[in-house]
Amino acid sequence: MTLITFKKENREVVVAQGANLRAKALEAGIDIYTWAGKLTNCNGYGQCGTCIVEIIAGMDNLSPRTEAEERKLRNKPPSYRLACQTLVNGPVEVGTKPTRK
């Protein structure tokens, strides 16, 4: 088991190693989507890019970026990930709905 800390929400969620970040956030009632993202998200297939989160700490505890992430996040900071494509393998601190950079 490992811990995901959602910084803005001041919430901690215990998950199994290898858990999908998007799935566990939604299961815990964490709102990762902006208003527009709620209407246009692809339900976790890495196609829309609306589940962007910022990894504040623990980047080494995540799966590597997928090809879908490389396409969708090419102009974003390296700390940005698509929650739907990210597997959690250790403690991580996450910022939801990051400010555009």
C-alpha positions as CSV (number, residue, x, y, z in Angstrom):
1,M,0.0,0.0,0.0
2,T,1.1,3.6,-0.6
3,L,-0.2,7.1,-0.2
4,I,-1.4,9.8,-2.6
5,T,-1.6,13.2,-1.1
6,F,-3.9,15.7,-2.9
7,K,-2.4,19.0,-1.8
8,K,-5.2,21.5,-2.7
9,E,-7.9,19.2,-1.3
10,N,-5.8,18.5,1.9
11,R,-6.7,14.8,1.5
12,E,-4.7,11.6,1.6
13,V,-5.8,8.4,-0.1
14,V,-4.2,5.0,0.6
15,V,-3.9,2.9,-2.6
16,A,-2.3,-0.4,-3.7
17,Q,1.0,0.0,-5.5
18,G,0.4,0.2,-9.3
19,A,-2.9,1.9,-8.9
20,N,-4.1,4.3,-11.6
21,L,-4.0,7.9,-10.4
22,R,-7.2,9.0,-12.2
23,A,-9.3,6.1,-11.0
24,K,-8.2,6.4,-7.4
25,A,-8.8,10.2,-7.4
26,L,-12.3,9.8,-8.7
27,E,-13.1,6.9,-6.3
28,A,-12.1,9.2,-3.5
29,G,-14.3,12.0,-4.7
30,I,-11.3,14.2,-5.7
31,D,-12.3,16.5,-8.6
32,I,-9.5,16.5,-11.1
33,Y,-11.4,18.1,-14.0
34,T,-12.0,21.7,-14.8
35,W,-15.5,22.7,-15.9
36,A,-14.7,22.1,-19.6
37,G,-12.9,18.8,-18.8
38,K,-16.0,17.4,-17.1
39,L,-17.8,17.8,-20.4
40,T,-15.1,16.6,-22.8
41,N,-13.0,14.0,-21.0
42,C,-12.3,10.7,-22.7
43,N,-12.9,8.6,-19.6
44,G,-9.3,7.7,-19.1
45,Y,-8.0,6.7,-22.5
46,G,-5.3,9.4,-22.8
47,Q,-6.9,11.1,-25.8
48,C,-8.2,14.4,-24.4
49,G,-5.6,15.7,-22.0
50,T,-8.2,17.1,-19.6
51,C,-7.0,15.1,-16.5
52,I,-3.7,17.0,-16.2
53,V,-2.3,17.1,-12.7
54,E,1.0,18.5,-11.3
55,I,3.3,16.2,-9.4
56,I,4.6,18.2,-6.5
57,A,6.7,15.4,-4.9
58,G,7.3,11.7,-5.6
59,M,7.8,11.8,-9.4
60,D,10.2,8.8,-9.0
61,N,7.3,6.8,-7.6
62,L,5.3,7.0,-10.8
63,S,5.3,5.0,-14.0
64,P,7.2,6.6,-16.9
65,R,5.3,9.0,-19.3
66,T,3.4,7.1,-22.0
67,E,3.4,8.1,-25.7
68,A,-0.1,9.7,-25.2
69,E,1.4,11.9,-22.4
70,E,4.4,12.8,-24.5
71,R,2.0,14.0,-27.2
72,K,-0.5,15.8,-25.0
73,L,2.1,17.3,-22.6
74,R,4.9,18.3,-25.0
75,N,4.6,22.0,-24.2
76,K,4.0,21.5,-20.4
77,P,6.4,21.3,-17.5
78,P,7.9,17.9,-16.8
79,S,6.0,17.9,-13.5
80,Y,2.7,17.6,-15.4
81,R,1.1,14.2,-15.9
82,L,-2.1,12.8,-17.3
83,A,-3.8,11.2,-14.3
84,C,-5.4,8.5,-16.5
85,Q,-2.0,7.4,-17.8
86,T,-0.1,7.5,-14.4
87,L,0.4,4.5,-12.2
88,V,1.4,5.1,-8.6
89,N,4.2,2.9,-7.1
90,G,5.0,4.9,-4.0
91,P,4.1,8.0,-2.0
92,V,3.3,11.0,-4.2
93,E,1.9,14.5,-3.7
94,V,-0.4,15.8,-6.4
95,G,-1.7,19.2,-7.4
96,T,-5.1,19.0,-9.2
97,K,-6.2,21.5,-11.9
98,P,-2.7,23.1,-12.2
99,T,-2.6,26.7,-13.4
100,R,-1.6,26.9,-17.0
101,K,2.1,27.4,-17.5
